[in-house]
Amino acid sequence: MKDQRIFLEEMPYEELNDYLMEKTGQRYRIQQLSRYLIQGIPTIDDMSSLSIALREQLKNDFNYGSVTVENEYKSSMDDTVKFLFRLHDGYCVEGVLMKYNYGTSVCISSQAGCKMGCKFCASSDIQFSRNLTAHEMLRQVYLMQKRAGERIGNVVIMGIGEPFDNYENTMGFLKLVHEPDGFNIGYRKITVSTCGIVPKIIDFAKEEMPVNLSISLHAPNDEIRKTIMPVANRWSVDEIIKACRFYVNKTGRRITFEYALMGHVNADKKQAYELVKLIKGLLCHVNLIPVNSTGSNGFAKPDQETIKTFQSILESAGIPVSLRRELGSDIQAACGQLRKTEMKGL
């Protein structure tokens, strides 16, 4: 018979407070328990400041730990570790642990599957199942920090799913992971990536969270963008740039444009000059990403000369550019690749 108990970490604060008052009559218990929940404590038994009787009561009334590690893969090329996480209802998502000279970063998923259907993305044909809760997103950070054996310094919401299609839970996660009693990760150390859901970019600008915003642009015009990103049929490039200007004016924060370079699609000189015209004068940075071929998307990685020329055109126009360092290519570190492979046998 299926266990119908709610997960303790998903219990609304007010209801959890009422529950604890009913069971203990002690108001301070909600602060104790809340601190454990935002720290991602592995089991209820590890909540040592709670009485044994209360811990037993919690174990009887609730499930706990809605995300577990199904599998992990360590790269032989660098320190990257790819995780396949199992959700309590059987769905799987991915996370990546990355080591940089400035610290340890994690990339987490926000949805089980994705609705966006970007053709170059390995997760594009993973059917959308559901949104992740704020605590399911937080749990990914905890499990990867435990594996790393050191504090996580940076978080990127750029795994499977579109964070702004799961806006409320994403905002809830940002607040949780920032909590001083929890992971205490500064907002400026967190990046949220969106494929360009214009109304949510506007909403995000009004949140007054100094979180980094990354826009998956990948094309300088609607004609190309519509062929690779279905979301372009809803919001034009001009609408996205207008929303980005609003964001910059409202927050004073720099935007990063993610641009996956695809040979014979969007990586020629013509597209480079179009991109310059589109974003010049905007407080921004461009992250060039030579596309990962998943074997089924049909896109090819441009040659080095094409990549260097594209980069040079942007830099000559005074636009800050970086070329993404490839991490974990031997363990399918691009989002969606591991899940698709593993789920065949699960």
Summary of the structure (lengths in Angstrom):
residues: 346
radius of gyration: 21.3
end to end distance: 21.3
largest distance: 69.8
contacts: 1122
relative contact order: 0.12
helix: 41%
strand: 19%
